[in-house]
Amino acid sequence: MKRYAKERNDCILLSDFPTLLGAGIVLLGIFYLGFLSLKINFPSVILYIIFGVILAEWLHHNEILHFASEIGIVLLFFLLGLEFSVKRLGSIAKKIWPSGLLDTFLSFGVSMLIAIGFGMDLFSAFIIGGIAYATSSSITAKLLDDKSRMANTETEFMLAILIFEDLVAPILIAVMLAISAGGSFAPTDLFIIAGKVIGLIVFAIILGKTLFKPFDQLLEKIEDEDFKISLLVGIAIVFGGLALFLGLSEVLGAFLAGMMLAEIGKIDRVEHTVLPIRDLMLPTFFVYFGTSIELGNGLPMPLFLLVLFIWSIIAKVLVGVIGGRWYGLSKKVSLRAGLSLCARGEFSVVIASIATGTLKVFGGIYIIIAAFIGMVLFDQAPRIVNKIYGKKKSKKKDLQVPGS
């Protein structure tokens, strides 16, 4: 009887917890964790997810948090799309496509086969492959800058791989969402999804080449920054909503909206306006994802988790070792690149959010472990390759002694 009364009081307490108060606590927590991540040199993404896990009981049904997280992830992909004009996409694809396809096969395809080998159905295996696929762009770019490796020989190759993954991941997410919404899935459905994706891409390119060609001039005329925010964020959300209407992913629509505006040339004005809104909203996505992870039943499928994690590291190292050589890098530099591509982050979180139940918990734990170990491998990569291939010795000049 006492236990029933306690549970009833807990339910009342949770139902009386104001939505606005929860949103305020989240924002203050994001500020503190962001500040802490800079101090301890640890990915803020992981801290946000853990924060969400801790507060899941109070925030899981917070409507403001859910809405903010949707806007944040849409703006992330919108700004990502701004970096890819049609011309740039073509130039990147010509050089990186062999290594990019190798990465897709090893990190996505083989991971999916491993999941099937552990008894998972095709759709669950598809999600696992997606979670294990993409390297975290945010973590990797930050580490390249923090460790002063931006000028290294392998950096161009690493960034090209990240860009290739940034292009593939939105399509994977679109396919996953379409499958999950439809329940059963026939081979013909794949062609329907592909047709929708291609149609949306063509539509975005046509708009970018025609209607939005003079868009830069319009932005110059708008002096009020608030109006610019309404216009640009509105475009991103409308395209994201259009993709959802077609049964695809909002992130694909937002990415294409960014790609459409990339045709105007001067994208810095768009980025300057949208970036602060994205930086405010995006952390809420990772917090909200954390609230959906229930750890009450302990660690799910530990053996599968271990096997998948080991393979995901091997896969990225092979991408560096083999793909780096195809790209024209030396053996030593290729290995250093592969060891530096192991961290998983934002794309894995987006894909894991599609899952439910145990699979979502599994994905969340995998991401946290992979992000942390990936950071350690990145930090130790120069030391590891020096032990294997030896440290490059600086050439000593013979000094001419006068009179000798």
C-alpha positions in Angstrom: 0.0 0.0 0.0 2.8 2.4 0.9 4.6 1.5 -2.4 1.4 2.3 -4.4 1.1 5.7 -2.6 4.7 6.5 -3.3 4.4 5.6 -7.0 1.2 7.7 -7.2 2.9 10.7 -5.6 5.8 10.3 -8.1 3.4 10.4 -11.0 1.7 13.5 -9.6 5.1 15.2 -9.1 6.1 14.4 -12.7 2.8 15.6 -14.2 3.1 18.8 -12.2 6.6 19.5 -13.5 6.2 22.6 -15.7 7.3 22.3 -19.3 8.8 25.8 -19.3 10.8 25.0 -16.1 12.2 21.9 -17.8 13.2 23.9 -20.9 15.0 26.5 -18.7 16.9 23.8 -16.8 18.0 22.3 -20.2 19.3 25.6 -21.4 21.3 26.2 -18.2 22.6 22.7 -18.3 23.7 23.1 -22.0 25.6 26.3 -21.0 27.4 24.6 -18.2 28.2 21.4 -20.1 29.4 23.4 -23.1 31.7 25.4 -20.9 32.9 22.2 -19.2 33.6 20.5 -22.5 36.0 23.3 -23.4 37.8 23.0 -20.0 38.2 19.2 -20.1 38.6 18.9 -23.9 35.8 16.4 -24.2 33.1 16.3 -26.9 30.1 18.4 -25.7 27.8 16.0 -27.8 28.5 13.1 -25.4 27.9 15.3 -22.3 24.6 16.5 -23.7 23.5 12.9 -24.3 24.4 11.8 -20.8 22.6 14.9 -19.4 19.5 13.8 -21.3 19.8 10.2 -19.9 20.0 11.6 -16.3 17.0 13.8 -16.7 15.0 11.4 -18.9 12.4 10.8 -16.2 11.4 14.5 -16.1 12.1 15.7 -19.7 11.1 12.8 -22.0 7.7 14.3 -22.8 8.8 18.0 -22.8 7.2 19.5 -25.8 9.4 22.6 -26.0 12.5 20.4 -25.9 11.2 18.2 -28.6 10.3 21.1 -30.9 13.7 22.8 -30.3 15.5 19.6 -31.1 13.6 19.3 -34.4 14.6 22.8 -35.4 18.2 22.2 -34.3 18.7 19.2 -36.5 17.0 20.8 -39.5 19.4 23.8 -39.2 22.4 21.6 -38.8 21.7 19.9 -42.2 20.7 23.2 -43.8 24.1 24.8 -43.0 25.8 21.6 -44.1 24.1 21.8 -47.4 25.3 25.3 -47.9 28.8 24.0 -48.3 27.9 21.9 -51.3 27.1 23.6 -54.6 26.5 21.3 -57.5 29.9 22.2 -59.0 31.7 21.4 -55.7 29.9 18.1 -55.3 31.1 17.0 -58.7 34.8 17.9 -58.0 34.8 16.1 -54.7 33.1 13.0 -56.1 35.7 12.6 -58.8 38.6 12.2 -56.4 37.1 10.6 -53.3 34.5 8.2 -54.7 36.6 5.0 -54.6 37.6 5.6 -51.0 34.1 6.8 -50.1 32.5 3.6 -51.6 35.0 1.5 -49.7 34.0 3.3 -46.5 30.3 2.7 -47.2 30.9 -1.0 -47.8 33.1 -1.6 -44.8 31.4 0.7 -42.2 27.8 0.3 -43.3 27.5 -2.9 -45.3 29.7 -5.2 -43.2 28.3 -3.8 -40.0 24.8 -4.6 -41.3 25.9 -8.2 -42.1 27.3 -8.6 -38.6 24.0 -7.5 -37.2 22.1 -10.0 -39.4 24.6 -12.7 -38.2 23.5 -11.9 -34.6 19.9 -12.6 -35.5 18.6 -9.1 -36.2 15.9 -8.5 -38.9 16.8 -6.6 -42.0 15.5 -3.2 -40.9 17.2 -3.4 -37.5 20.4 -4.4 -39.2 20.0 -1.5 -41.6 19.8 0.9 -38.6 22.9 -0.7 -37.0 24.8 -0.2 -40.2 23.8 3.4 -40.3 24.8 4.0 -36.7 28.2 2.5 -37.3 28.7 4.3 -40.6 29.5 8.0 -40.4 32.5 9.5 -38.6 31.5 12.5 -36.5 32.3 15.6 -38.5 32.0 17.9 -35.5 34.3 15.9 -33.2 36.9 15.2 -36.0 37.0 18.8 -37.2 37.4 20.1 -33.7 40.2 17.7 -32.9 42.0 18.6 -36.1 42.0 22.2 -35.0 42.8 21.5 -31.3 45.7 19.2 -32.1 47.1 21.6 -34.8 46.7 19.0 -37.5 44.8 21.1 -40.1 48.0 21.5 -42.2 48.9 17.7 -42.1 49.1 15.7 -45.3 46.2 13.5 -44.4 43.7 16.3 -43.5 42.4 16.8 -47.1 41.7 13.1 -47.4 40.0 13.0 -44.0 37.8 16.0 -44.8 36.9 14.5 -48.2 35.8 11.3 -46.5 33.7 13.3 -44.1 32.1 15.2 -47.0 31.3 11.9 -48.8 29.6 10.6 -45.6 27.7 13.9 -45.2 26.2 13.3 -48.6 25.4 9.6 -48.1 24.0 9.8 -44.6 20.9 12.0 -45.3 19.9 9.6 -48.1 20.3 6.6 -45.6 18.2 8.5 -43.1 15.5 9.2 -45.7 15.3 5.5 -46.7 15.2 4.4 -43.0 12.3 6.7 -42.2 10.4 5.7 -45.3 10.8 2.0 -44.3 9.9 2.6 -40.7 6.7 4.6 -41.6 5.6 1.9 -44.1 5.8 -1.1 -41.9 6.4 -3.8 -44.5 8.9 -3.1 -47.2 9.0 -4.6 -50.7 11.8 -4.2 -53.3 9.6 -1.9 -55.4 9.3 0.5 -52.4 13.1 1.1 -52.7 12.6 2.4 -56.3 9.7 4.6 -55.1 11.9 6.1 -52.4 14.8 6.6 -54.8 12.3 8.3 -57.2 11.2 10.7 -54.5 14.8 11.5 -53.4 15.9 12.1 -57.0 12.8 14.2 -57.7 13.4 16.4 -54.6 17.1 16.8 -55.5 16.2 17.9 -59.1 13.5 20.3 -57.7 16.1 21.9 -55.4 18.7 22.2 -58.1 16.2 23.8 -60.5 15.0 26.3 -57.8 18.7 27.1 -57.0 19.5 27.8 -60.7 16.4 29.8 -61.4 14.2 31.3 -58.6 17.0 31.6 -56.0 19.7 32.8 -58.4 19.2 36.5 -57.4 18.6 35.6 -53.7 21.8 37.3 -52.7 20.5 40.7 -53.9 17.3 40.1 -51.8 19.4 39.5 -48.7 21.3 42.8 -49.3 18.0 44.7 -49.3 16.8 43.2 -46.0 18.4 45.3 -43.3 16.5 43.9 -40.3 18.2 40.8 -39.0 15.0 39.4 -37.6 13.4 39.3 -41.0 16.4 37.5 -42.4 16.1 34.9 -39.7 12.4 34.3 -40.4 13.1 34.0 -44.2 16.1 31.6 -44.0 14.9 29.4 -41.1 11.5 29.3 -42.8 13.1 28.1 -46.1 14.9 25.3 -44.2 11.9 24.2 -42.3 9.6 24.3 -45.3 11.9 22.1 -47.3 12.3 19.8 -44.3 8.5 19.7 -44.0 8.1 19.0 -47.7 10.5 16.0 -47.4 8.4 14.7 -44.5 5.2 15.2 -46.6 6.8 12.9 -49.2 7.6 10.3 -46.6 11.3 11.1 -46.5 13.5 12.6 -43.8 13.4 16.3 -42.8 17.2 16.3 -42.7 17.4 15.4 -46.4 15.0 18.3 -47.2 17.0 20.7 -45.1 20.2 19.6 -46.7 18.8 20.2 -50.2 17.5 23.6 -49.1 21.1 24.5 -48.1 22.4 23.1 -51.4 19.9 25.2 -53.3 21.0 28.4 -51.6 24.7 27.4 -52.1 24.2 28.4 -55.8 23.9 32.1 -54.8 27.7 32.2 -54.2 28.0 34.4 -51.1 26.8 32.0 -48.5 28.5 33.8 -45.6 25.5 36.1 -45.2 23.2 33.1 -44.8 25.6 31.4 -42.4 26.0 34.6 -40.3 22.2 34.8 -39.8 21.4 31.1 -39.2 24.5 29.9 -37.2 23.5 31.5 -33.8 20.0 29.9 -34.0 21.5 26.5 -34.9 24.0 26.8 -32.0 21.2 27.5 -29.6 18.9 24.7 -30.8 21.2 21.9 -31.8 22.4 20.9 -28.3 18.7 20.3 -27.4 18.6 17.5 -30.1 21.3 15.6 -28.3 19.7 16.2 -24.9 16.3 15.0 -26.2 18.0 11.9 -27.7 19.4 11.2 -24.3 16.0 11.4 -22.7 14.8 8.6 -25.0 17.5 6.1 -23.8 16.3 3.9 -20.9 19.1 2.2 -19.1 16.9 0.4 -16.6 17.5 -3.1 -18.1 21.3 -2.8 -18.1 23.6 -3.3 -21.1 21.8 -4.8 -24.1 23.5 -7.4 -26.3 27.0 -7.0 -24.8 28.8 -9.5 -27.1 27.2 -7.9 -30.2 28.2 -4.4 -28.9 31.8 -5.5 -28.4 32.0 -7.2 -31.9 30.4 -4.2 -33.6 32.6 -1.7 -31.8 35.9 -3.6 -32.7 34.8 -3.9 -36.3 33.8 -0.3 -36.6 37.4 0.7 -35.6 38.9 -1.9 -38.0 36.7 -0.6 -40.8 37.8 3.0 -40.4 41.5 2.0 -40.2 41.1 0.0 -43.4 39.5 3.0 -45.1 42.5 5.1 -44.1 45.1 2.4 -45.0 43.6 1.4 -48.3 41.6 4.5 -49.3 44.4 6.8 -48.3 46.8 4.9 -50.6 44.3 5.3 -53.5 44.1 9.0 -52.7 47.9 9.2 -53.0 49.0 9.2 -49.4 52.0 7.3 -48.0 51.5 4.2 -45.8 52.3 6.0 -42.6 50.1 9.0 -43.4 47.2 6.6 -44.5 47.3 4.7 -41.2 47.3 8.0 -39.2 44.2 9.1 -41.2 42.4 5.8 -40.5 43.1 5.9 -36.8 41.8 9.5 -36.7 38.4 8.7 -38.3 37.0 6.3 -35.6 34.8 8.8 -33.6 31.0 8.5 -34.1 28.7 11.4 -33.3 25.9 13.5 -34.7 24.9 11.4 -37.7 24.9 8.2 -35.6 22.6 10.0 -33.1 20.2 11.0 -35.8 20.0 7.4 -37.1 19.8 5.9 -33.7 16.8 8.2 -32.9 14.8 6.3 -35.6 15.2 3.1 -33.5 13.0 2.1 -30.6 13.3 0.1 -27.4 16.4 -2.0 -26.9 17.9 -1.0 -30.2 17.8 2.7 -29.3 19.5 2.0 -26.0 22.1 -0.1 -27.8 22.7 2.7 -30.3 23.1 5.3 -27.5 25.7 3.2 -25.6 27.6 2.4 -28.8 27.8 6.1 -29.7 29.1 7.2 -26.3 31.8 4.5 -26.3 32.7 5.1 -30.0 33.0 8.8 -29.5 35.2 8.5 -26.5 37.5 5.8 -27.9 37.6 7.6 -31.2 39.0 10.7 -29.4 41.7 8.7 -27.7 42.7 7.0 -31.0 42.9 10.4 -32.7 45.1 11.8 -29.9 47.4 8.7 -30.0 47.5 8.3 -33.8 50.8 10.1 -34.4 52.4 8.2 -31.6 51.1 4.8 -32.9 52.3 5.3 -36.5 55.7 6.5 -35.2 56.1 3.3 -33.3 55.2 1.2 -36.4 57.0 3.2 -39.1 59.5 5.1 -37.1 59.8 8.8 -36.4 61.0 10.9 -39.3 64.5 12.0 -38.6 65.5 15.6 -39.3 68.4 15.9 -41.6 71.5 17.2 -40.1 73.7 19.5 -42.1 77.5 19.0 -42.0 79.1 22.0 -40.5 82.2 23.2 -42.1 84.8 24.1 -39.5 87.2 26.8 -40.6 90.6 25.6 -41.2 89.6 21.9 -41.4 
